[in-house]
Amino acid sequence: MKTDLKVKKHEERPDLTGEHPFGDIGQLIFLIIFLLVWAADIFFLKISELQYFNFPLVLRIILGAVILIFGFYLAWKSMGIIFGTKREKPEVVHDKIYDKVRHPMYLGSLLFYLGITVLMFSLPLLLIFIPIFIFYNFIARHEEKLLINEFGDDYAQYMKKVRRWIPKL
């Protein structure tokens, strides 16, 4: 079942299976684009200042803060589980937050973008969020293929039980 997928390995951590080779640089590029669009909207376009709908500021702040806090929690917990624990050999991680969602670290990043978008109530940020989500979905699917190649049926069964993005509550 092994195929030749491109992979970025962590040489210092042989217990990690790897990730998409352009995942890190792609995330950085999208972060820079997001921040540039945000700055352009605030200082030049001022589209977010237009009230498309009468959405009260206090609701934007509460909803945006909840999304940001949840995103931070997911990213923090998942990084601790993956990078804070050295294993004897690579294995499917399916405990704690990983029994709710397959990619909590990526979901945490996506929720960061969504939380800022809600806080700013910005149409340009919402429009850039769409390709950001597509990118994260692309690298998540690639990494799932890597994990199926590495762990076979064990990971396939995990995929049947745990959703990629929307946690089962």
trRosetta pair geometry for C-beta under 8 A, 3 or more apart (Angstrom, degrees):
i j d omega theta_ij theta_ji phi_ij phi_ji
1 148 7.3 -103 155 142 125 86
1 149 6.3 -168 125 -126 89 55
1 152 5.8 111 60 -105 157 93
2 149 5.2 83 -122 -166 54 100
3 145 7.6 -49 57 167 125 110
3 149 5.8 -109 30 -103 76 128
5 142 7.0 159 -175 -169 129 85
5 145 5.7 150 -89 115 158 117
5 146 5.6 -131 87 -82 145 79
5 149 6.5 -160 11 -15 124 156
6 20 7.4 50 98 -151 95 59
6 21 5.0 -64 148 -6 111 125
7 17 7.9 -80 -159 146 138 71
7 18 4.0 40 178 143 114 150
7 19 7.1 118 -158 54 73 23
7 20 7.6 -72 -120 -104 47 24
7 21 6.6 131 157 -53 6 89
7 146 5.7 115 -101 -117 119 132
8 18 5.8 159 73 -165 44 92
8 19 5.3 -30 59 67 100 75
8 20 6.8 13 9 101 105 24
8 21 4.4 137 -49 -107 96 56
8 23 7.0 -130 26 27 135 104
8 24 7.5 -91 89 -1 170 110
9 16 7.7 144 -161 93 61 92
9 18 4.7 -47 -92 -96 56 109
10 13 4.1 -11 119 52 124 99
10 14 7.8 -146 88 -64 81 26
10 16 4.5 24 38 67 131 132
10 18 6.9 -166 -3 -95 76 55
11 14 7.8 2 -167 -67 31 73
13 16 4.5 38 116 5 114 112
13 83 7.8 -67 -103 -128 165 70
13 86 7.3 -131 -136 -117 93 88
14 89 7.8 -43 121 -128 96 55
14 90 7.6 -102 143 -41 62 92
15 86 5.9 134 21 -163 151 63
15 87 4.1 152 -165 59 141 86
15 88 7.0 117 -102 72 120 19
15 89 6.1 -177 -117 -165 81 12
15 90 5.4 162 -168 -72 48 55
15 91 7.8 -23 -170 7 94 77
16 82 7.2 68 -109 179 110 97
16 90 6.7 116 -119 -102 4 100
17 90 4.9 94 -66 -146 85 144
17 146 5.9 146 137 139 117 111
17 147 6.1 109 91 -94 163 68
17 150 4.9 -67 -135 -55 133 170
18 143 7.8 -162 101 -127 67 85
18 146 5.8 -118 77 -177 101 150
19 23 4.9 -69 145 25 115 154
19 24 7.7 91 100 -35 135 87
19 139 7.3 24 178 179 94 110
19 143 5.6 -15 -133 -99 63 118
19 146 7.6 -148 -105 37 24 164
20 23 3.9 115 66 -47 96 102
20 26 7.7 -19 105 19 127 136
20 138 7.8 70 -102 122 166 82
20 139 4.3 -111 10 -139 149 91
20 142 4.6 68 -86 93 111 143
20 143 6.1 -84 -33 -54 86 88
22 25 5.5 -66 -160 55 66 104
22 26 5.0 72 140 -32 89 110
22 139 7.8 -130 81 -96 75 113
23 26 5.9 -62 -142 38 21 111
23 27 6.3 20 161 -19 61 107
23 139 4.6 110 -107 -148 98 143
23 142 8.0 -152 -67 71 109 133
23 143 7.8 43 -79 -54 146 117
24 27 5.9 -56 -150 34 28 109
24 28 6.5 26 153 -16 63 107
25 28 5.6 -54 -149 38 35 113
25 29 6.2 37 152 -21 67 105
26 29 5.7 -52 -145 36 31 111
26 30 6.3 26 158 -13 65 107
26 135 5.7 -168 161 -174 124 128
26 139 6.9 178 70 -55 145 134
27 30 6.0 -57 -146 41 29 107
27 31 6.3 34 153 -23 64 106
27 109 6.9 -52 -145 -164 120 158
27 135 7.8 169 -80 130 56 129
28 31 5.6 -53 -148 33 31 113
28 32 6.5 29 155 -17 64 104
29 32 5.8 -56 -151 36 31 110
29 33 6.3 30 152 -18 65 106
30 33 5.5 -50 -143 38 35 113
30 34 6.1 40 155 -23 66 104
30 128 8.0 155 -162 166 84 102
30 131 7.5 -157 -122 110 114 94
30 132 4.9 126 -175 -112 135 91
30 135 6.0 -157 -62 53 148 161
31 34 5.7 -53 -147 35 29 113
31 35 6.3 25 155 -15 64 107
32 35 5.8 -57 -146 39 30 108
32 36 6.2 30 154 -19 65 108
33 36 5.7 -57 -147 38 30 111
33 37 6.2 29 155 -18 66 106
33 128 6.3 -170 129 -157 105 132
34 37 5.9 -56 -148 37 28 109
34 38 6.2 32 151 -22 63 107
34 113 6.1 -96 -133 -122 153 104
34 116 7.8 89 164 81 121 145
34 125 7.0 61 -156 -136 84 85
34 128 5.6 166 -102 125 69 138
34 129 7.9 69 -115 -76 112 61
34 132 6.7 34 -69 -73 120 142
35 38 5.4 -50 -146 35 32 117
35 39 6.3 31 155 -17 65 104
36 39 5.8 -53 -145 39 31 108
36 40 6.1 32 154 -19 65 108
37 40 5.6 -53 -143 39 30 113
37 41 6.2 32 155 -21 64 106
37 124 5.1 -162 176 144 109 114
37 125 6.2 152 115 -86 119 61
37 128 5.0 179 21 -31 170 153
38 41 5.9 -58 -150 35 26 110
38 42 6.4 21 155 -16 63 109
38 116 7.1 -39 -103 154 137 129
38 120 6.9 -131 -136 -79 95 169
38 122 7.2 118 -117 77 67 175
38 124 8.0 -179 -79 98 37 113
38 125 6.1 47 -85 -86 79 113
39 42 5.8 -56 -144 38 31 109
39 43 5.9 -5 170 9 68 116
40 43 6.7 -71 -131 52 21 88
40 44 5.2 -43 -165 43 63 115
40 45 5.6 49 140 -8 82 110
40 124 7.3 -111 85 147 105 164
41 44 7.6 -44 -74 56 9 72
41 45 4.8 -44 -117 60 47 118
41 46 7.0 141 176 -64 54 17
41 47 5.5 -70 -143 39 96 92
41 48 5.2 66 158 -11 121 109
41 120 7.3 78 105 166 140 137
41 122 5.3 55 161 -148 164 130
41 124 4.8 -163 -78 47 124 138
41 125 6.8 -71 -6 -36 162 90
42 46 7.4 41 -167 -90 17 58
42 48 7.1 -19 -81 40 58 128
42 120 7.9 -84 -72 -142 95 125
43 46 7.9 -102 97 -58 9 80
45 48 8.0 76 97 -1 102 76
45 124 6.5 76 91 -36 162 149
46 49 4.6 -21 179 18 87 124
46 50 7.5 100 132 -26 76 84
47 50 5.8 -46 -167 20 47 112
47 122 6.7 90 90 -151 96 77
47 123 5.5 -85 141 46 128 105
47 124 5.7 113 57 -20 140 105
48 120 5.0 -44 -148 161 152 92
48 121 5.8 126 -160 83 91 68
48 122 3.8 -36 -89 -97 117 84
48 123 7.2 -167 -83 14 63 68
48 124 7.4 -82 -48 27 93 97
48 125 7.5 31 -79 1 124 111
51 54 6.2 42 166 -91 127 50
51 55 7.4 -171 -153 27 91 75
52 121 7.8 -161 27 162 101 105
52 123 6.9 102 -42 -56 145 118
55 59 6.3 -112 177 76 78 121
55 60 6.0 87 134 -58 108 103
55 121 5.9 172 76 -121 134 140
56 59 4.7 87 71 8 92 104
56 60 7.1 -157 99 -7 48 86
57 60 5.5 -56 -149 36 35 114
57 61 6.2 34 155 -20 69 105
58 61 5.7 -51 -147 35 32 112
58 62 6.3 29 156 -16 65 106
59 62 5.8 -53 -142 39 32 108
59 63 5.9 24 162 -11 67 111
60 63 6.2 -60 -139 45 24 104
60 64 5.7 22 163 -16 64 117
60 118 6.0 -178 -155 153 75 76
60 119 5.8 115 156 -129 98 34
60 121 5.5 -61 -119 -48 141 111
61 64 6.0 -57 -137 43 22 109
61 65 6.0 22 162 -20 61 112
61 119 6.6 60 -103 -126 47 84
62 65 6.0 -59 -145 37 23 109
62 66 6.4 23 157 -18 62 107
63 66 5.9 -55 -148 35 29 110
63 67 6.4 27 155 -16 64 107
63 118 5.3 -108 110 163 106 141
64 67 5.8 -57 -149 38 30 111
64 68 6.2 28 155 -17 66 109
64 115 4.9 105 -166 -172 68 70
64 116 7.2 90 -158 -84 115 17
64 118 4.1 -172 -85 94 85 103
64 119 3.4 112 -158 -62 165 81
65 68 5.7 -55 -143 39 31 111
65 69 6.1 30 158 -19 66 107
65 115 7.4 102 -76 -161 13 115
65 119 7.6 90 -46 -85 61 111
66 69 5.9 -54 -144 37 27 109
66 70 6.3 25 158 -16 63 109
66 115 8.0 -164 71 -118 46 107
67 70 6.0 -59 -147 40 27 109
67 71 6.2 28 154 -19 64 110
67 111 5.3 -157 174 -173 83 93
67 114 5.5 -109 173 103 142 99
67 115 3.7 -174 99 -88 106 89
67 118 6.0 102 22 26 150 144
68 71 5.6 -56 -145 38 29 112
68 72 6.2 30 156 -19 65 106
68 111 7.0 170 -98 138 28 93
68 112 6.5 64 -126 -118 73 53
68 115 3.6 142 -60 172 77 161
68 116 7.4 88 -85 -48 112 63
68 119 7.7 18 -37 -38 127 127
69 72 5.7 -53 -146 36 30 111
69 73 6.3 33 153 -22 63 107
70 73 5.6 -53 -148 35 31 115
70 74 6.5 32 155 -19 64 104
70 111 5.9 -101 91 176 91 157
71 74 5.9 -53 -148 35 30 110
71 75 6.3 24 157 -13 65 108
71 107 7.4 -142 -125 129 74 65
71 108 4.5 121 -175 -158 64 57
71 109 7.2 165 -172 -30 113 10
71 110 7.3 -147 -125 72 119 52
71 111 2.8 -164 -83 92 112 114
71 112 4.8 -173 139 -49 149 62
71 114 7.5 164 -64 49 140 97
71 115 6.0 -122 7 -19 138 131
72 75 6.0 -60 -146 41 29 107
72 76 5.9 26 159 -18 67 114
72 108 6.6 115 -79 -163 12 111
72 112 7.4 92 -61 -83 68 94
73 76 5.9 -59 -141 40 24 109
73 77 6.0 19 164 -14 63 112
73 108 7.4 -155 66 -114 45 114
74 77 6.2 -60 -142 40 23 105
74 78 6.0 13 165 -11 63 115
74 97 6.5 154 -137 -168 67 145
74 101 7.5 -13 -143 59 126 139
74 104 4.3 -141 -174 -178 97 94
74 105 7.2 -165 137 -81 88 26
74 107 5.5 -72 149 89 156 100
74 108 3.7 -165 86 -72 100 99
74 111 6.8 97 32 22 134 141
75 78 6.2 -63 -142 42 23 105
75 79 6.1 23 161 -19 63 111
75 104 7.2 -164 -74 138 34 81
75 105 5.5 77 -127 -139 65 57
75 108 2.9 -169 -46 123 86 156
75 109 6.4 101 -89 -47 126 65
75 112 7.7 16 -29 -40 145 117
76 79 6.1 -58 -146 36 24 108
76 80 6.5 24 155 -18 60 108
76 108 7.5 170 -3 -141 58 158
77 80 5.8 -60 -154 35 30 113
77 81 6.5 27 153 -18 66 107
77 96 6.8 -152 168 149 115 125
77 97 4.8 109 117 -27 129 146
77 104 6.7 -48 79 135 100 146
78 81 5.6 -52 -147 35 35 111
78 82 6.1 19 161 -6 69 110
78 97 5.6 -98 -72 84 81 139
78 98 7.1 112 -119 -61 92 87
78 104 3.9 175 -62 86 137 110
78 105 4.2 -136 103 -57 137 80
78 108 6.8 -157 25 -12 125 133
79 82 6.2 -62 -138 47 29 99
79 83 5.4 -20 -178 28 70 116
79 84 7.1 81 129 -22 62 100
79 105 6.1 103 -59 -108 75 113
80 83 7.2 -60 -106 58 14 78
80 84 4.2 -9 -164 4 55 144
80 85 7.8 60 151 -19 59 90
81 84 6.6 9 -38 44 11 101
81 85 6.3 -23 -169 12 40 121
81 93 6.3 128 148 179 116 143
81 95 7.7 -170 -146 78 132 83
81 96 5.8 -159 -93 63 138 141
81 97 6.7 -150 -16 38 149 102
81 98 6.6 -159 128 -21 160 116
82 85 7.4 -107 -168 41 4 89
82 93 6.7 -134 -90 12 75 170
82 105 7.2 -40 10 -45 143 138
87 90 7.0 108 85 -98 131 21
87 91 5.8 -128 172 17 158 107
90 150 6.2 -59 121 173 144 136
90 151 7.7 -125 127 -65 106 101
91 151 7.6 92 -153 -103 37 127
92 147 7.1 93 -104 -173 88 115
92 151 5.2 103 -54 -156 105 167
92 154 5.2 -160 -10 135 143 111
92 155 5.3 -170 -98 -84 127 75
92 158 5.5 -158 -179 -41 139 154
93 98 5.0 68 124 57 89 176
94 98 5.3 -122 -124 120 29 109
94 99 5.6 79 166 -84 69 75
94 158 5.2 -127 -90 -127 135 119
94 161 7.8 54 -160 79 133 131
94 162 6.8 -158 -140 -22 99 147
95 98 6.1 33 51 58 31 103
95 99 5.9 5 -132 -35 24 112
96 99 6.7 138 58 8 22 97
97 100 5.8 -60 -166 34 49 111
97 101 6.9 -31 162 43 81 88
97 104 4.7 20 140 -61 123 168
98 101 7.4 -86 -127 69 34 50
98 102 7.1 48 -154 -125 76 34
98 104 6.7 -107 -79 -5 59 120
98 162 7.2 13 163 -158 59 166
99 161 8.0 -39 -155 127 71 118
99 162 6.4 -128 -159 -93 34 127
100 104 7.4 62 73 -77 98 117
100 162 6.9 75 97 -142 9 105
100 167 4.1 5 165 -141 100 116
100 168 6.6 -148 -148 49 62 65
100 169 7.8 37 -144 -87 110 49
101 104 5.1 115 80 -72 111 78
101 107 5.7 -12 143 -11 151 158
101 162 6.6 167 -118 176 11 103
101 163 6.3 -37 -119 79 66 79
101 164 7.3 27 -166 148 79 19
101 165 6.7 16 -150 -156 115 12
101 166 7.4 -175 -107 82 108 11
101 167 4.6 -69 -52 -80 101 84
102 140 7.4 107 103 -171 111 115
102 144 7.3 27 155 -91 146 110
102 158 7.5 115 -108 138 104 103
102 159 6.9 27 -91 -111 146 66
102 162 5.2 133 -61 117 82 111
102 163 6.8 -131 -6 105 97 31
102 164 5.0 -42 43 -116 122 47
103 106 4.1 -16 155 38 116 115
103 107 5.7 129 101 -24 78 90
103 136 7.7 151 136 168 147 101
103 140 4.8 -51 -66 -124 161 122
103 143 7.8 112 -99 71 116 135
103 164 6.1 13 10 -171 110 70
103 165 7.1 -20 53 -84 106 58
104 107 5.3 -55 -138 42 34 114
104 108 6.1 44 158 -27 67 101
105 108 5.7 -49 -152 29 28 114
105 109 6.9 28 148 -16 59 102
106 109 5.5 -51 -153 34 38 113
106 110 6.4 38 150 -18 68 104
106 136 4.9 147 -176 -166 117 114
106 139 7.4 -178 -108 83 141 109
106 140 5.7 -131 55 -74 170 113
107 110 5.5 -51 -146 38 35 113
107 111 6.2 36 153 -20 66 105
107 165 6.0 153 -98 -142 111 65
108 111 5.7 -55 -147 37 30 111
108 112 6.7 42 149 -27 61 98
109 112 5.5 -45 -156 22 36 117
109 113 7.0 31 150 -12 64 100
109 136 6.8 -180 84 -105 119 138
110 113 5.8 -54 -157 36 37 109
110 114 6.2 32 149 -15 69 109
110 132 7.1 156 -117 127 76 107
110 133 6.2 71 -132 -102 121 78
110 136 5.7 -118 -67 43 111 172
110 165 7.8 -22 55 -141 161 109
111 114 5.3 -53 -138 44 37 112
111 115 5.8 45 157 -26 68 104
112 115 5.9 -54 -146 34 24 112
112 116 6.6 20 157 -13 60 106
113 116 6.1 -59 -151 38 29 107
113 117 6.2 31 152 -21 64 110
113 125 7.6 -174 -178 176 82 99
113 129 5.3 152 142 -116 121 93
113 132 5.6 -166 -139 112 174 159
114 117 5.4 -55 -147 37 32 116
114 118 6.3 32 155 -19 66 104
114 129 6.4 90 -84 -142 66 141
115 118 5.8 -53 -147 36 30 109
115 119 6.3 30 154 -18 64 106
116 119 5.6 -53 -146 38 32 113
116 120 6.1 17 160 -6 67 112
116 125 6.6 -124 111 -170 93 149
117 120 6.2 -65 -143 47 25 100
117 121 7.8 88 158 -82 54 18
117 122 5.9 -111 -146 52 63 89
117 125 4.2 -169 -111 121 85 119
117 126 5.4 115 -167 -72 131 65
117 129 5.6 -18 -64 -54 155 139
118 121 6.8 18 -172 -73 33 59
120 125 5.8 83 73 7 133 153
122 125 3.8 66 88 13 117 110
122 126 6.5 179 97 -13 61 82
123 126 5.4 -53 -146 36 34 114
123 127 6.4 36 155 -21 66 104
124 127 5.6 -54 -148 36 33 112
124 128 6.5 25 156 -12 66 104
125 128 5.9 -55 -145 41 34 105
125 129 6.3 48 150 -34 64 102
126 129 5.4 -46 -150 22 32 121
126 130 7.5 44 152 -29 58 91
127 130 6.2 -40 -166 11 37 113
128 131 6.5 -53 -162 40 48 99
128 132 6.3 51 143 -22 71 110
129 132 5.3 -61 -149 40 36 117
129 133 6.2 39 155 -23 71 103
130 133 5.9 -53 -150 33 28 109
130 134 6.6 28 152 -18 62 105
131 134 5.2 -50 -144 37 40 116
131 135 6.2 46 154 -23 68 101
132 135 5.7 -52 -152 34 31 113
132 136 6.5 27 153 -14 64 105
133 136 5.8 -56 -147 39 32 108
133 137 6.2 33 154 -19 66 107
134 137 5.7 -56 -148 38 29 112
134 138 6.4 35 151 -24 63 106
135 138 5.5 -54 -151 32 31 115
135 139 6.6 18 158 -9 66 103
136 139 6.1 -56 -145 41 32 102
136 140 6.0 35 155 -21 66 109
137 140 5.6 -55 -143 38 29 113
137 141 6.3 30 157 -19 64 105
137 164 7.7 69 -130 143 80 142
137 165 7.8 -31 -97 -58 92 129
138 141 6.0 -57 -150 35 26 108
138 142 6.5 27 152 -19 62 107
139 142 5.4 -50 -146 36 37 116
139 143 6.2 35 155 -17 67 106
140 143 5.9 -57 -148 39 30 108
140 144 6.4 36 151 -23 64 104
140 164 6.1 105 145 -165 140 116
141 144 5.5 -50 -148 32 33 115
141 145 6.8 38 151 -20 63 99
142 145 5.8 -53 -159 31 33 112
142 146 6.8 34 145 -18 64 102
143 146 5.2 -45 -150 33 41 116
143 147 6.3 40 151 -19 68 103
144 147 5.6 -54 -146 38 34 111
144 148 6.3 37 153 -20 66 102
144 155 7.6 167 -161 158 69 124
144 159 6.7 82 -156 -98 121 129
144 164 7.7 -51 -64 -106 142 112
145 148 5.7 -51 -146 35 32 111
145 149 6.4 35 152 -19 63 104
146 149 5.7 -57 -153 36 31 113
146 150 6.3 24 152 -16 66 110
147 150 5.5 -55 -142 41 33 110
147 151 5.7 -17 173 23 71 111
147 155 4.5 171 139 -143 99 157
148 151 6.9 -74 -123 58 21 75
148 152 6.7 65 -176 -104 58 21
148 155 5.2 -137 -89 87 52 128
148 156 6.0 68 -124 -62 100 85
148 159 7.8 -12 -77 -23 104 142
149 152 7.9 12 -164 -64 11 58
150 155 7.3 72 69 -24 83 145
151 154 4.5 -84 162 66 106 108
151 155 4.0 104 80 -26 118 107
152 155 6.8 124 63 26 24 91
152 156 6.8 -47 150 -4 43 110
153 156 5.1 -56 -140 41 39 117
153 157 6.0 43 159 -23 71 101
154 157 6.1 -55 -153 33 25 109
154 158 6.7 27 147 -19 59 107
155 158 5.2 -50 -149 35 40 117
155 159 6.3 45 151 -24 68 101
156 159 5.6 -49 -150 31 32 115
156 160 6.9 35 150 -21 61 101
157 160 5.6 -51 -154 30 36 113
157 161 6.7 25 152 -12 66 108
158 161 5.9 -66 -152 41 33 105
158 162 5.9 -21 170 24 73 113
159 162 6.9 -73 -120 57 23 77
162 168 7.4 -123 -127 11 52 112
163 166 5.2 -40 123 63 151 66
163 167 6.7 -169 56 -102 114 21
163 168 6.1 132 -1 -33 112 87
